[in-house]
């Protein structure tokens, strides 16, 4: 198998090992899941309900990538194109196949010869889902969220109310690469009170690379593949990637979750290598 296809295996499948890549990009919705255990993949038969064009697009992309090929130990790619594989990538029930466990993936399969984000960004550039214009993205990336106090000195955004809404712009053109822009700052600390209902709009402004965002309690910022270890901290706190912008606009997705437990967490891009390059910040939930 050629290295480019192996890199794409990681981009399309291992990127989403904790919940989803493709489904978030397609639907523009946050997905949640624990990192799946290494186990045999479930059978796939009927199409997921209510996913419509998203599932069709997913099947088309997977069909182009994998066809009827096989992986290690004769494991088949075909389950990825079916309903069970789609649900698993969306963060639903089901387990990753055994060959996808972190320790089983050899270095040459990790896609280091080419950024998997570039592979997936191009593949899912035309996926259905919400879009925003370049002008709106620029405005939203610099806008101070309602109810927030911004401290440039501390490089923090603090919310005190129980309803938190903010926009995160991923790798805007002309700005620092592999970073998030929030309220005009790069990777600021975000502070919210316990029990707050948090809504985060994520916009991929990078012209040639996929990006996503996950809130995690694990120390995955130094990991090249954080999706293998970055368990979402709260139900709803993961959107694994969004495709490249096109003339139709920039892909946008929304995470909605309750910051239920006080503590210091991280927000990061789960696409391989991006958190290592600095695409991460702190997300603190205060008890009072």
N, C-alpha and C positions, 0 to 999 in steps of 0.2 A: 504494500500500500504506500502511495506517495506521502511525503511529509506534509504537504499542504492539506491532504485529506485528513491525516491524523490530527493536524492542528485544528481542523474544523470539527472533528469529533469532540475535542475538548471544548471548543467554542460553543457548539450546539448542545452538548449534553452535560459535560462536567461543569460548565459555567453555571448550570442550574442545579447542581447536586443538592443544594439545601432548599430549593423551592422552585424557582423558575427563572429562566432567562426568557425564552421565546414567548411564553404566554404573556408576560408582563409587557413585552415590547408590542405584541399584537393587540392586546386588549387595552393597554394603558391603565391597568389597574394594579394595585399592590397584590402580592401573593405571599402566603405564609406557609411555613412548614418547618419541621425539625429536619436536620440533616438526615437523609435516609440511610438506613443501614445497608451494608452490602448483602444482597440477597438475590434470589432469582427474580427476574422481572415477571409481573403478572401478565396474564393473557389479555389481549385487546380485541374487542369485538365491535360493539356499537359506538357511534360517535358521541362525544360529550353533549349533554343537553345545553341549549341556549348559547353555544359558542360560535355558531354560524360561520361567518367569513374568517374569523380568527383561526378556527380549526382547519379550514380548507387551506389557508395560507401556510399554516404549519406543516400540513401534510405535503404540500407542494415543495416546500423547502427541504424537508427531510427526504422526500423521494429523490430529489436531485442529488443530495449528498450521499445517501446510503444505498438506495435501491434495495436489492435483496441480499446484500453482502453479509459477511459474518465477521465477528470480532474474535478476541481471544477465546480459546477453548471451545470454539464453535458457536459461541453465543451470537444470536442473530440481531441485526439492526432493525428488523422489521417491526418489533414491538414498539420502537420509538415512534413509528409513524401511525400507530393505532391509538385508540382511545385511552388505554392504560398509560402508555408512554406520555401522551399529551397531558393527562391529569397529573402524572408524577412531575413533569416539568413545570406544571402550573402550581405545584406545591400541594397537590391533593394526595389521596391515599395511594399506596403502592411503594415499592422499594426500588432503589437503584440496582442494576445488574451487578453481579459479583465482580466483574472485571473493572468496574468503575470505582472501586474502593481506593482511597488515596494511596495506600501503600502499594497497590498493584500497578499503578501507572508509571511506566518507565520514563526516564527523562526525555527521550526523543519524541514521546507522545505529547509532551506538555506544550508544544506549539511555540517554543521560545524563538524559533527561527522567524516567526511572524506573529505579530500581536493578534491573539484571537479576537480582540475587540474590533480590529479592522475587518476580519473575516465576517463576524456576525453583524457588524454595522452595515456592511454592504448587502448581505443576504436579506436583512430585514428592513432595509431602507424604505421599501414600498409597502410594508405591512399596514393593514388598516388600524385606525385608532386616532385619538385626539392629536391635533397639531396646533402650534402657535406660530405666528410670524416672527421674523427676525427682530423687527422693531419691538414687538410685545415682549419677546424673550429678554432683550437688552433692558427694557424698562423694569420688568419683574425682577431681574437679577440684581438691580440696584435699589429697589424699593424697600423701605423699612416696613416690616409687617405691622398691621394694626395691633395695638396693645403691647408692642414690644419696646424695650429700652435697649438702645445700641450703645456700647462702649467701645470706641476705637482704641482707647488706651489698653483696655483689658482684652480686646479682640473677642468680644462676647455679645450675644443677643439674649436678653432675658425676658421671659414671659411670666406674668403673675396671675393671669386669668386661667379659667378652666377650658377655654376654647383657644387653641393655638393653630394658626394658619400661616404658612410661609412657602416661599418658592425657592427651589435650589436649581441653579443653572450649572450644568456639567460642561466643563472645558470649553468655554466660549472662545470663538475665533478672535485672535488678537490679544488674548489674555494668557496667563500662565497655563501651560498644558497640564493635564492630569490633575485638575483642581476643581473644587466646587466654589461657586460664587453665590453668596447669600447676603442680601442687604448691602451690597457694594463691597463686601469683605471676602477674602479668600479663606476658606475652611475655618470660619469662626467657631468658637464654642457656643453651643446652644443650651440654654437653661430653661426648664419648664417645671411647674409644680406637679407633684404626684397626683394622679387622678385626672390630669388634663387630657382632653380629647384632641389629638394632634392630627392635622391634615398637612401633608407635604406634597406640593406639586413639583415633580422632577421634570426638567426639560433638558434634552440632549442637544447641546449647541455645537458639539464637535463635528466638523464637516466630514470626517472620515473614520470615526471610531465609535463603537457602541459604549455606552456608560449606563450605570444604574446606581441604586442607593439602597443600603440595608442598615438598619440600626441593630447592633449586636453587642452582647455582653462579653464576648470572647476577645482575647487579645490577638486578633487576626491581622492587624495592620502590617506586620512584617512578613506575612505569608504571601507567596506568589499566587497561591490559589485559595483565597479566603473563603470561597463558596464551599470548600470541603470542611471548613472548621467554624465558619461564622454563622452560628445558629441565630436566627432572628430573635431579638430580645423580647418582642411583644407580638402577639398575633396581628398581622397586617403591616408589619414594619419592614417588608422587603419588596423591592422591585428590581429584578436581577439585571435586565438591560433594556435599552431602547435603541432602535436602529438609527442609522445616519439621517440627517436632514435631507430633504429634497426640495424641488421647486414648490411643492405643496406645503412646505413648512417644516418646523422642527417637531419631532415626536415628544409628546408629553404624557406622563403617567402620574397617578396619585396614590400615595400611601395614606391610609387612615387607621389609626390605632389609639389605644388608651395607654398612656404612660403610667402604668399601674404600680410599679415598684421603684422606690427611691434607689439611686445609685448612679455611678458614672459609667456611661456606655460610649460606644464609638459609632459614628456614621461613616460609611466607607463605600467605595465602588468595588463591587465584587468581581468585576472582570479581571482575569489573571494579570498580575503585575501592576495594576493601577494603584492599589492601596500602598504597595511598596514604594511607588514613586511619589507618594504624598497626597493621594486623593482620599483624605480622611480628616475627621475632626472629632471633637468630644461632644457628647449629648448627655447632659446631666439632668437627672430627675431629683428635685429637692423634696424633702419631707415637710417643709413649711414655707 
